[in-house]
Amino acid sequence: MKENLKSVIFNLKNKSIEEKLNLKNTVETSKVEEAQTEKTSLLLEMGMLTYRKIRENRINDKDFDNICKEILELDKIIYANKLDLEEERKLTCECGNIINTDDKFCSECGNKISTEEKLEDFIVCKHCEYEIDLDSNYCICCGNKV
């Protein structure tokens, strides 16, 4: 019986050591995951800062060119889709009422909206090739001076 009791005590000690090791491993794993998450966040922040500086011509490195072109294309897709999700472009009637570009008549005063009013002059941004209003100073898609 003493041998059986010794065996039980030995097993309990080993289980306790194993549980402590498991707990220690869990805590260490949690610390590693937390540090990796923080590192990922900092790398993302650094990447965004670098990209902004490249777009502002404060960093000029050819190694970034292909990646920046891909990001610019994605920026154009994002911007265009955001515009689609928002209300259609608006025009202002002579009475001051804001109307949709597809409206034929003003809902406030009843004036007919001529097609000439609907056609807006635009220019193409040299940097991202997005069509912007003729009187714009900066591109509404990429933010560069026109």
Secondary structure in CASP SS format (residue, H / E / C, confidence):
PFRMAT SS
TARGET T0000
AUTHOR 0000-0000-0000
METHOD secondary structure of the structure
MODEL  1
M C 1.00
K H 1.00
E H 1.00
N H 1.00
L H 1.00
K H 1.00
S H 1.00
V H 1.00
I H 1.00
F H 1.00
N H 1.00
L H 1.00
K H 1.00
N H 1.00
K H 1.00
S H 1.00
I H 1.00
E H 1.00
E H 1.00
K H 1.00
L H 1.00
N H 1.00
L H 1.00
K H 1.00
N H 1.00
T H 1.00
V H 1.00
E H 1.00
T H 1.00
S H 1.00
K H 1.00
V H 1.00
E H 1.00
E H 1.00
A H 1.00
Q H 1.00
T H 1.00
E H 1.00
K H 1.00
T H 1.00
S H 1.00
L H 1.00
L H 1.00
L H 1.00
E H 1.00
M H 1.00
G H 1.00
M H 1.00
L H 1.00
T H 1.00
Y H 1.00
R H 1.00
K H 1.00
I H 1.00
R H 1.00
E C 1.00
N C 1.00
R C 1.00
I C 1.00
N C 1.00
D C 1.00
K H 1.00
D H 1.00
F H 1.00
D H 1.00
N H 1.00
I H 1.00
C H 1.00
K H 1.00
E H 1.00
I H 1.00
L H 1.00
E H 1.00
L H 1.00
D H 1.00
K H 1.00
I H 1.00
I H 1.00
Y H 1.00
A H 1.00
N H 1.00
K H 1.00
L H 1.00
D H 1.00
L H 1.00
E C 1.00
E C 1.00
E C 1.00
R C 1.00
K E 1.00
L E 1.00
T E 1.00
C C 1.00
E C 1.00
C C 1.00
G C 1.00
N C 1.00
I E 1.00
I E 1.00
N E 1.00
T C 1.00
D C 1.00
D C 1.00
K C 1.00
F E 1.00
C C 1.00
S C 1.00
E C 1.00
C C 1.00
G C 1.00
N C 1.00
K E 1.00
I C 1.00
S C 1.00
T H 1.00
E H 1.00
E H 1.00
K H 1.00
L C 1.00
E C 1.00
D C 1.00
F E 1.00
I E 1.00
V E 1.00
C C 1.00
K C 1.00
H C 1.00
C C 1.00
E C 1.00
Y C 1.00
E E 1.00
I E 1.00
D E 1.00
L C 1.00
D C 1.00
S C 1.00
N C 1.00
Y E 1.00
C C 1.00
I C 1.00
C C 1.00
C C 1.00
G C 1.00
N C 1.00
K E 1.00
V C 1.00
END
